[in-house]
Structure formats: C-alpha cells, structure tokens
Amino acid sequence: MSNSSDNPTSKSPLQGAEGVLRKLQLLLKKYDSLKKENERLKKDLAEKEDAQNQYIEYVDELRQQVSILKASTSKMEEADKKEFEKRINQYIKGIDKCIGLLSE
C-alpha cells in the first residue's frame, strides 16, 4: 500500500487549496477585465447609435430640402407632388394639435 508521504509528486491538501485559490484569483481578474471591456463596448455602442440617429436625422432634413427645391422649381412629378402635399398636410395637422394643446 502506498502512502502519500512516500510519493514525492503528491500534493498536500494545503497545496491543492493554494492552487485552487490562485486559479480563482486569475478567474476574478479575468472577470473584472471582461466586465470593464463590456462596459467600454456598451459605451461605444451607445455613442455609435447616437451618431447613427444624427445621420438619419440629417438625411431626412436633406430629403426635405430636396422636396422643397423640387417644389420651388416646379419640376415635381405627379407622384412627388402628392407626397409633398401629404407631408405638408401632416405638418399642418401636427401644428394644429400643438395649438390645441397650448390653448387648453
């Protein structure tokens, strides 16, 4: 029968616990590192989403300017005229709602 003290490669329970502790500390460091990276990535994503929303608004403004320019030069096709009138009517309805809310 072999005794653990006879085997020079066997570890004492204390050595095994120290190994587990070291591994746990490494895992905790890795966890903290990944947590920080995750927060940084979330922040980057939020900034990119904000920039994208600004670009979308800018594109919408440019499209409105193109519509206005087409209307002012009278080079609108019939479908464009109807779309332009529809958009103006929507703006007017929105303005009417605002006026109604302000007068309450």
N, C-alpha and C positions, 0 to 999 in steps of 0.2 A: 504494500500500500504506500502510495506516495504522499508525503507531507508537503504542504505548500511552502514551508520553510526550506525544504530540500530543493525546490525548483527556483533557480535564480531569476527566471523570467516572469514568475508570477508576481502580481501586484498586490499590495496590501489594500484593504478596503479604503484606507485613507488616500492612497494614491489614486484609486479609481474615482473617488469623490472629487479630488482635486482636478482630475481630467474632465469630469462632467462639469465642474464649476467653470473651468477655462472655456469649454465649448459653449456653455450658457452665456458667459460674458461676451464671447465672439458673436453669438447669435443676437444678443441685445444690442451690440454695436452695429451690426448689420441692419437690425430692425430700425434703429434710430436713423441710420444713414438713408434707408429706403423711405422712412417717414418724411425726412427733410426733402428728399428728392420728389416725393409725391406732392408735397405742399408747393414746391417750386413749379412743378409741372401744372398743378391746378391754377397757380397764379398766371403762368404763361398762357394757359388755355383761356382764362378769363380775359386777358389782355388781347389775345388774338380774336376772340369773339367780339369784343368791343370794337376793335379795328374793322372787323368784317361788317358789323352793323353800321359803322360810319360810312364805309364804302358803299353799302347798299343804299343808304340814305342819299349819298352823293349821286349815285347812278340814277335814282328816282328823280332827284332835282334836275339832273341833266336831261332826262326824258321829258320832264315837264317843260323845260326850256325849249327843247326841240319842237314839242307840240305847239307852244306859243309862237315860235318862229314860223312854223308852217302855217298857222292860222293867220299870222300877220302878213304873210306874203301871198295868201290865198291860193297856195299850191297844195291844199289838202285834198286827198281823195275822199270820196263819199263815206267810206268806212271810217277814215280818220276823223272826219267832221262829226260823225255820230258819236264816236268815242270821246272826242273833245267836249261835245255838248253834254254827254253823260257825266263826264268828270266835273264839269262846271256845275251841273245840277247837284251833284253830290256835295261839292263845296258849299253851295248855297244852302242846302239842307243842313249841313253842319253848322254854318253860321247862324241860321235860324234857330237851331237847337240851343246854341250858346246864348243868343239874345234872349230866348225864352227862359233859360236858367238864370240869367242875370236879372231879369225883371221879376223873378219870384221873390 
